[in-house]
């Protein structure tokens, strides 16, 4: 595949690009900042993005949107404008179009998340594109920069490695379905390889309570953690993500176990901390 990758440059994008290249595919990475001034001024030349797509001869267009894009998820944002132009590129090249969204589920971001994903989905169907939208729930994994530590596992691991108090904002009995970044990328690749429309969710196959995640991190570190309960968000949803369509349509299933995934993240965090201290 020849993939035109439009992303915010987060660790999900880096993992996806690396995996696609490892599989022998060609990846052209485009980010909003490449055209930011022109996009904000509304002066992006008609052929600017198209020229890059033409040079790569793309047959797939992949747009990745993560937490760092939340502020850019409004209908008038540079990221949205670039994605809308990308749908036109996909139409012109008869390329498969896939939006992979890892925007947060919490109450503060849910409305923006839904509006953005529905906005893009409407654009896909309006143009009659071959493609779809996939949502990534509970994403975690190593190799993330400090600004990318989000959710519960990332900050918990960072605090544990630094031997610092960890703030817990989720109720002890709240349920989580952690999805390792490698499983997420496998799902994205499956979406790119598939023909026909699809709208699916990717999430971990098993649920864990907040207390289970804390206990797992403590077991890997070999020491108890100092915990500082913050304002607990009792409104957190405990409904399991519906991943049956991903299993049925894409033959996808998560493969990375929680202990192995968190152990890998602890190692990556410890390595980064040691490198920063030098």
Order of alpha helices (4+ residues) and beta strands (2+ residues): beta-alpha-beta-alpha-alpha-beta-alpha-beta-alpha-beta-beta-alpha-beta-beta-beta-alpha-beta-beta-alpha-beta-alpha-alpha
